[in-house]
Amino acid sequence: MKTELTGKLQKLGFTENEAKIYVGLLSLGEATAREIHEYTHVPRPKIYSTLERMSKKKYIEIIGGTPAYFKSVNPEQLTEMLRNEFLFSLNETLKELNSAGYGIKNRCF
């Protein structure tokens, strides 16, 4: 597992297991939960809940069937989503700070 890369994803808000699964799926392409577990060593009891959470965040796609297969979204798509989420959060924080009276008008020069 590429620990430096998973560490960078954690800095962007991924949990450790999400980062391992995302990087693992990039390497595997499509994989079942069992294959992901075997490749990433994410504890088996955590695999399904983590995959479900990642699917809701749109970090991975679920390919139906029995068993279900999973694949990661491409890195460009992921980074675009993360960028948009960060900018939205940053703008919302700025609005709240300004409405709370912490805007530039209250600074002393």
Secondary structure, DSSP 8 states (H G I E B T S, - for coil): --HHHHHHHHHTT--HHHHHHHHHHHHHSEE-HHHHHHHH---HHHHHHHHHHHHHTTSEEEE-SSS-EEEE--HHHHHHHHHHHHHHHHHHHHHHHHHTT-SGGG---
